[in-house]
Amino acid sequence: MKALMIMVVTFLGYIVMYRLYGRYLARKIFALDPDAPVPSRELEDGVDYVPTKKEVIFGHHFASIAGTGPIVGPAIAIIWGWLPALLWVFFGSVLMGAVHDFGALVISMRNQGKSISDFTSKYVNPRTRFLFFLLVFLELWIVIAIFGLVIALIFAKYPESVLAVWAQIPIAVGLGYLVYKKNMGILLLSIFAIGLMYCTIFLGPYFPFVMPAVGGLPPTGVWTIILLVYAFIASILPVTTLLQPRDFINCHQLILAMLLMVLGVFASSLFGGLDIVAPAIQATPKEAPPMWPFLFITIACGAISGFHSLVSSGTSAKQVCSEEDSLFVGYGAMLMEGALATLVIIAVAAGIGMGYRTGNGELLKGTAAWSQHYSSWTAAAGLGSKVSAFVDGSANMIMTLGIPKMFTLAIMAVFVASFAGTTLDTATRIQRYVLSELFASFKLDFLTGKYAATGIAVGSAAALAFASGASGKGALTLWPLFGAVNQTLAALALIIITAYLKARGGLKWLISGIPSVFMVAMVIWATIMNQAKFVQSHNYLLQAVNLASLVVACWIMIEGTIKIVQTKPAGK
């Protein structure tokens, strides 16, 4: 019953905070103007700048910021206990993450849809712009390389998911054609599209696909190449061809998956004996780093994530058709992601206790199941381990609705893989924007075109993915840096938002200023501790990259703080 109470109370909290705090931000802090010009209309080109209904762009934005982030983070951070994870997800998302996402979206919309890297020079100074670009490029470089591997690992562990994930592409293209070319209503078509996709999900267990080795490349390497080629194609197509309709389907898929999970929590709590089997607090788990500051680095997307500012100011700001819609898209999507992270916490804190099969086939239940999976930091740290904890735990809860486990596993595996795919091609598109802006500033116009910039984005990610061999797992080398770099970007984005609000007068800047101080403290603390660990392990590559990112981050933070202190409110 505790799991059910956690879910209900937390969800009510999100609704209350959206209606109260979200609307306060919209009216009093950012002063949204429904009649203000927006880049989707002023710069409309039918490819990247496309005015879009808020329900559709919400689907794209949410699918892009979610990915596997709110799954992976809580699924590993729960090793410190379910209570710290839950508190950070709730308060982090409503007071920090949603402010961060919403603020980045609004500021970008008021700056021609430019990326947060680009308008850093306007709100801080030109010196910081290039440094910010370096951090953004590093994050997106790792994301593009690693998410191809994430999907490959999901396909390997859950081959029943392959059919539905790839079938979603022609379904989405068909939906986009009928909606944008034939002007047919999107609601009924999207219901039909999601129904068609669920048919492929239920066919998946009967037609599983296992990728063979090809030309000496292992399956993960083959999938990585295929997925990077897909990312190149998807990211240069007009957003109405694949991006928007696919993400609209994904949003519906998520709502259905979350609804199944919510019903599963109710059913398993009332009839299936769903109990929290994870400890409330476990301050010193075996081999784990200290909870402070690493809890706030490990759980990113469920609470606050720098990647979100790249989506807000990368693709979403070019498609929102009214400033008024930015509240629903920016603030609302982050709270929805917090709700998803809450369900993930319940799945890995309680659902896994309903049945967990070990590597040798032994079936464990209750506390023994959780303790086996989370026996140490090393045991629970792998990407496959994080994903399987969520998929298996949520499948256990949904089974109480009478759906056979082979179908529940397929539903949840397709859900995770689809969102990882969204993150992959959205990150590629954003990297293209970032590189185009950077090359334009250096007058390298021949590299600013979508084919050249996308080729560099995908080519550099492929170089990283295959740097360690044919398996495509090269990005794992830099993966230990991802959490700190991602949260560093979140801290820097909050500083930019604070500088923007300071110039508008009053004490509005405290809304983002206080969260920025907290995030700066956490990321510098974690980065210094990481540096000590890398030095101790004699990992010179991680030492160099980590130290460089620390120096760049500190530089931007100092410059940003000076700018905030010196900024005089407009008209004063």
PEWOSUL-V851337 format. One line per field, one symbol per residue. phi: phi as a letter, one per 40 degrees, with the letter a starting at -180 (. if undefined). A space follows every 50 residues. Layout:
phi->???
This chain:
phi->.ccccdcccccccccccccccdccccccccfcbccccbccccbdbgbbca cbdccccdccccccccfcdcccdccbcccchccdccccccccccbbdccc ccccccccccbggccccccdcccbacccdcccdcccccccdccccccccd cccccccbccccdccccccccccccccccccbfccccccccccccccccc cccdccbcbbcccbfgccdccccccdcccdcccccbcdcccbdccccccc ccccdcccccccccccccccbbgcbcbcccbbcbcdgcccdcbcdccccb ccbaacdccccdcbbcccbccaddccccccccccccccccccccdccccb dcccibbcccgccbbgdccccccbcadccbccdccccccccccccdccdc cgcdccccccdcccdcccccccccccccccccccccccccccgcccbccc ccccccccccccccdbcbhccgbcccccddccdccccccccccccccccc ccccggbdccdbccdccccdccccdccccccccccccfccccdccccccc cccccccccccdcccccbddgb
